[in-house]
Amino acid sequence: MIPLYPLRFEEIPKEKIWGGRTLGELLGKRLAPDVLIGESWEVSDRDGDQSIVAEGTLKGTSLGELVRRYGSRLVGDCSLAKGRFPLLLKIIDAQQKLSVQVHPTDELALKYGEMDPGKTEMWYVVAAQPGAELMLGLRPDVTKQDFLEAIRAGRFEGCLDRFRVQTGDAFFLPAGSVHALGAGIVVAEIQENSDATYRLYDWGRVGADGKPRAVHLEKALDAINFDRPLLRRVSGVTSVEGENRRTLLVACTYFAAEAIEVKSEYREETNGNSFSILFFERADPFIVWNGETLRGHRGQSWLIPAEIRSWRIEGTCKVLRFYVPDIVKDIIEPLTERGIAERDIRLLGGDLKTGDVARAYEKWLSAREQRETKDTSVIGRCSRTCRK
């Protein structure tokens, strides 16, 4: 079997009525002339949208075939999304507002018989025009009945939280979050490998057939999380490692996201439990592994297979890294050892009580207290035995 190596895929451009030409101008994407491109699918294992290896001995192989052929050597211990690679990475160029929509949880997607699982995702702002904003989540006082009445009255926009954005901002969108990108924003979007989407409103636009695009009001209202207070804009946890600056932005069951500013060299040692997806936001660094070297370029995305446990990036650059974490071993334990406050760790999952990290933290803390109680009990028994 052909050995695995860092993989770059042919990008899949998506024509969108709300798209533009910024992905070519800003990130060097090759775009067909006179076409509005709204998305570049970077890492995709979808029927009809298969990422194809761009170079090396596996050139021409689809991501789906790699998953079937290499299994854990490629993805590690990560669960697949109904037999497919678990994540989907897109770069989005929103030159007009996107539709207002919501994604279901895995449980709700199953209830409605969706072909895909639910969808939790995250946005990282690669570029933003002055004054650009996005809509994410409902205002704290908005109930389901309030929102339904506002939709019927055509004034629902007042129910949504709005955020002014700038380059480097990050936003967490757990399933159930109402959202819409505004005009003048380029984001890197990491998500579950799913297309389960319920549209609420599309600003009066029509599709390629000249008809309004479908809305899914009943399902959307069922999917929206009206109760959970979420941390929308995330700041993450930052550490300085030598000359490098590394920020863990978000962590959940499905993915973790990091922004890494590399001054000269960045090293990563893993236990092989997950792959890594790298997106080079700035500069043209080298990827080095097992004595081999490949050159990356700004705007490119690379997949580091799980079996490559030691790799490094050489050259000054800004890189986003996405992977599937073991929340306890990869997030909670190392951050606790570094002295990071419990609140900051919990908020990596978007919520202090009900986020994935918060729930995992409660179980981990309970297990640790039980071990400490048991150890104290054993020491006490030994002490009494010794005195006898």
C-alpha positions, 0 to 999 in steps of 0.5 A: 500500500502506498505510504501516506504523506501530507495531502493537498486536494484540488479545490472545488469552487462553488458558484453562488449568487451572493459570491464574488472574486475575492478568493482569487484576489486574496488567496490565489484561488484559480477561478473561472472567469466571469463567475461569482464564486461563493465557496471553495471546498477544501477538504470534502468527502461528499457525493458529487463533491469529492476532494481529489489529491492534487500531487504525489503518488496518490494524485487523482485519488478521492478522499472517500477512497482514501478513507476506505483504503487507509481507515485509521491510518488516515483518520486515527480513532475518529468516528466517521460521518456515516462512513465518510470523512468526519469534517468538511472545510470550506472557505466562504466569500460572502459579498452579499448577505447569506440566507438566515438558517439553522442546522439540526443536532444529530438527534434531530437530523435522525428524527427527520430522517436526514441523510446526513448527521446534524451540523455544528460549525465554526467561522474564522474571519480571514478578511472583512471589509470595514463595518462588516457584520454577521448575525448569530443567535437570538437575543437573550429575551426572545422566546419561540413564540416571539420569534414566530410572531416576528417572522410572520410580521416580517420583523424577525431581524430585530430578534437576532444578535449582530456582531461587527467583525474584523480579521482574526475573529472566531465564532462558534455555531453549535447545532441549533444556532440561527445564523447568517453571514453579512456582506464583505466577509471571507471566512474559513468554515470547519463543520461536521460533514453534513448538509442538513440545513433549514432555511428561515429567510433568503432576503427575497432572492431567487435561485437559478430557476427564477423561483424563490429558494425553499424555506423550512420554517417548521423544521427550523423552529424545531431545530433552534435552541431557544434556551442555551446561552452561548458564547458567540464570539470566542477568544480562546486560550492563548499560549506562547511557545518559544517564538510562536503564539498558539490560540486554542479557539474552540473545542467540541466533540466534533472538532477543535480549532487552533490559530498558530502564528509561527515565527520560524518553526512549529513542531507538533507531536501527536498520539495518532488519534486524529488527523490534522487539517491545516489552512495557511492564512498567511505566507508560504511555509514548508511542511516537514515530516519523516525527513521529507519536505513539501512547500505550502502556499497562502490560501492552501489547505493540507491534510496531515494523516493520523499516522504521521505523528511528528511533523513541523512547519518551517517559515514565518506564517499564520496557520489554522489547524483543525482536528478531532480531539479527545476532550479530556486528554487533548484539552482538559488535562493539558490546559489544567496542567498549565494552570488555565482557569476552569472557566476559560477551559469550559468556555472553549465549548461555547457554554459554561454548563452545557457545552461539550467541554463543560460536560466532559469537565464535570465527568473528569472532575468527578472521576478525579475526586473519586480517585482522590477519595479512594487514594485518601482512604487507602492511605488511611487504612495503611496508616492504621495498619502500620500503627498496629 
